Amino acid sequence: MRLRKNIRKRFLKINNRSSKRKKGGLGRLFLFVAGSARKGREAVAENQ
């Protein structure tokens, strides 16, 4: 269990560093993907 916790801590540290560098790039990407998916669903609904 200790090993897993240590790995998780390291992973979180790396994540924090990269997210600070990208300034929420992943968050923006997620919002973009969610928005495009929503648009796609709306288009499908209109076509039916």
Summary of the structure (lengths in Angstrom):
residues: 48
radius of gyration: 17.8
end to end distance: 52.1
largest distance: 54.0
contacts: 87
relative contact order: 0.07
helix: 92%
strand: 0%
